[in-house]
Amino acid sequence: MCGIVGYIGHRDAYPIIVKGLKRLEYRGYDSAGVALFNKTSVIIKTKGKVLDLEHLAANHSTNCKNLGIGHTRWATHGIPSDLNSHPQISNSGKISVVHNGIIENYGSLKKMLLNNGFHFKSDTDTEVLVNLIEFIKINQKVKIGKAVQIALAQVVGAYSIAVVDLDRSDEIVVAKLGSPLAIGIGKDEYFIASDASPFIEYTKRTIYLDDNEMAVISRTKGFKMYSIIGDKLITPTIQDIKLSLETIEKGGYDYFMLKEIHEQSRAITDTFRGRLLVEEQQINISGIEQNKLKFENASRITIVACGTSWHAGLVAEYLFEDAARIPVEVEYASEFRYRKPVINKGDIVIAISQSGETADTLAAIKLAKAHGAFVFGICNVVGSSIARASDAGAYTHAGPEIGVASTKAFTTQLTVIIMMGLRLGQLKGTVGKSDFERVAKQLAELPKLIDVVLAYDKQIEKIAREYKDASNFLYLGRGYNFPAALEGALKLKEISYIHAEGYPAAEMKHGPIALIDENMPVVVIATKKGHYEKIVSNVQEIKSRNANIISIVTKGDESVKLLSDHVVEIPDVTEALVPILASVPLQLLSYHIAIMRGCDVDQPRNLAKSVTVE
């Protein structure tokens, strides 16, 4: 959840670290801090955002410090405060640590350290870790790298860390278990970050640490990588990252979220480019083609995901069962991993994650593989932990998504899912030539259709203005549109802080209808495909309770339009594609309401982009 940045080289470390922290602020923004070194140390940290850190740093000398580590925090242990901010410092003041993750056994370790004369200023598990490292260094008379290794062998939990010791202020020690960490390799300089975005203008050469790996990085001696367990020297794999600076900047938009909403037509094109061959009636997803027999013989598919990705999984359930006639179960990864799921050898488990680092989803993958399941990953970030842990998979190619509320990541996940459904239907013989051609052609046209929907932005802004002060929203849909309703409600909750619920439209009568009155806006996805007559009846039931109705309808609709207070039209497409088109106006509605309420849509309170802790 938190963001880590580090630098060692010939440049001033501070500007590099601060710029990097700004790029990682989507990972957490409760507090921020830096530790800078050149024989002596400068520690600057504060509650608040990186901008607050900059204001504080203006009162300190940060020049001529060629080594440093920095952190932007999403609070887990201890409330956001100056004392709980990272870096955390050892009792001697010599060792500094920045940490992403959770040390689960910090309580017992803290008790041991207290008994050995250590004291604590913060409520964080990280302060326990830094003092454990110091305790081992002193008592076992070892260097900092070895002390880190021994300490981590005693730790239960997840972490990525960067450690600096004043006694060896020409090196940084880094390690990873569960939370991502990358090393950028420049000329006589090295960069450390939770992802590659902080250093892409300096170098493309990157090493991604695997679990239970650590590295000792020195400006003069280079770096060495070791396995934490067994102390084995590792030969690293260096790769060139394919990331451009333009993709992680706002590009003239006020917010990343708005930019990413408007990028969806391009992102979807990138998702199906080279995979969707309409004229040839082919879909080429290498992870499926290389494992055709597994999918052809699959008796069931289990999908594991969290948040928005779980909603994408629900769409997959409808589509895979419809198109391929394969039974599908969709599980919250956080629940799946903590019960005793029935997993048989040869089962297919599909894991969906934007970041590829979601801790619960990664744990679910490990559980599934331990029981002999074949794991197919769908994620956006190349080289991510889930991508590496999966047996096969497909990248969405959405490009970096900085806004915390997922937009283009969701619609590109659905694009991959639609292509998978069509291909599985081909393999199973359950999708005919004409149906394949019809859906494939519409999928190829989808980017243009999204641009059509985006042109309603001003209309949606007017609707938002009317309901920005509402306390509650209800979102309804049937069939494929039910997951889209859930996603629409989630977007509103995430960025505007308005309570919203998504419901199957027919289930409205089993409880939520009691909430409906003239103060309750109800958003209904009421397109003509699917159970149109039933949804019209649901809208009539809502209207009779004096609710304000905002409907997403098929272009040319009259029945729902007559019953609704506001209507947004979307092009007529096959039922499986509606959730993509319907999601765009719901994203814009949430965005405009949040802006009008004065909310930070890119960094909503209490949230972070990548949930790398439980």
Phi, psi and omega in degrees: 000318181282165177247135180242136174225142175214155178213141170216126183171212186258355179265166168295128186286324190303307182298326179294316182293315181296317177298319178297319179297324177297321179288338180259005186294340175299340182278347182161142186211035176280328180199168182209155180194162176222153169232124184242143188223143166192079188071320172245169182239152172234120180248123178228123180205155185199153167295144178114197186266177181299327177300322177294323176298317179299317179299319179291321182293339179299340180266007181235156173275118181245003182282159174061028173248106188265005178220138179193161174227149181219167188204138167238130199251142162247114192295130171241297177258112181095137181294159174300121180200167177300316183293326181276354178292155174260154007290149169264141189244141178290166182303324180285344185083002185271328187252131178240140181226136163246144194214133170242121180137193180224129173267105188289327182262029182297330182298311180291323178294320179296318179300317178299316181292321176300319178294340179257019171091005178279151176233162187228139179257333185250176175258013189271151171288338181292323177296327174297316182296315183294325178284331173297316177300316180295317179303314181292318180302315183288312188283329180259000176052056180238164176285168188299320180300315180292322179298319177298314181300313181294319180298315183293334176292340179264355186268137171249126180143206181230150182194151151230136186222155167229133188231136174230136179243126180301333177292340176223064189280018174250016180212156176237134175255130179233154180204159185215137166208105177092317181260142188288151176203132181236149175243123175264133185250113176252194177273110182058031177203154182223147181236146178232137179197159177293331166216178190281350187302326181293343185234017186292336178279352180256325181199150174257347184281120190223143170243129173258119179291141171268168178303144179064029173243149176221163179217144172251118188247124181232141178296321185271328185256000183077214181223154174229140179249142182225156166277134181295321177266115178101346175058034182273135177290136184244136172272114186285155173260116180264130178232153176270119182284141179256080182216132180251154181297325183299326185289342181250015175245162189287338175059038177093349177277153179289328183222150176299321182301315180296317176303315184288328172298315182284346177276357190295324178296318177293318183296318179294321175301316179295329181291317182265356179300127179080350180254321183263109180245091189295310184298323180277354185054048181230148168233125185243096172248109191303323180298332175276315183300324179282352182223038185302318183297323179298317180287321179298324185263005183296129177271340175195162176233133173248129179252129178240136183191175177224151172059226180303321180297328176295321177297320175299321178298324178296320175298318179300323178300311178301314187288313183295320179291323180290309188277322187249351180057040175252128177298137184229136171241136179247124186237139164295125181302325182293335176269319181306317187285342185252004168248191181250077183294147176278108179235122181253153177300130182094350174298151174257127175243123177256122179253128182242128180201132176297305186285333188075012183235003184302120190300314182294320179292321177297318178295322178297321176300313181298321177296314181298316181293325179297336178262009174090011180283155173268124186252126177246120183260139171240111180210172187259330190265116180295134178079008181291168184298318180292322176300318182286329183279339183283152176286329177201175181176189179215129173278146179276338179059035178287340189084168183304133175245109186269320177302136184296319178284121186287134178231285182292334177297321180294310184291330175285328172300316178297324178298314176299316182298318179297316178298319178297317180300317178297315181293319178296322176298322174298312183297323182274352182073023183254355175243118181283170183300315183292319178295317178301312183298317182298310183291319181298318179296318179294323178297319178296331180274352188303318179304319178295321180292325176297319177298326176298315181292320179299335179292348177273012186306312182295322177297316181293325177298321177296319177298317180301319182299326182287333187241013184295338182261007179294150179266335184216148173230150171238131179246130184232145174197161177236152178059227180303335183278347176296311175301325178295324176295317177301316181293320177299317178295319179298317179302316181295316179300314187299316192249343179251345181067023172269133177293131179215145177234140170257138184218149165297134187304321182291334180281352179306322183290345182262046176137295186300336180300337178295337181274346190281125172208192185293348180262000184254105172290135178239122178261124183238127172269105192234057180280161188286338178284145181090224188264064189296312182300323180293319181291327176299317178298319178299319179295321178298320178297320179293316182301322182291347176260013174068021179287156170274122188250125173248116186246138169261115187233164173287139180307130181095357180297142178241321187297308180290325181303320181294332184267348189260152174279328179218144181226135170241123182269141172236153180301155181282115178225167178299155190304321184294336182268348183301317181304330178291308182293321182292332182291330185297308177296330178290324174298314180295321178300313179297316181301309184293320178299316181297316178300316181294335178270001178078024182271151174275100188290333180281330183229067180296150186300143173070001183251163171215157186291312186246116183268091185261010174234163180282000000 
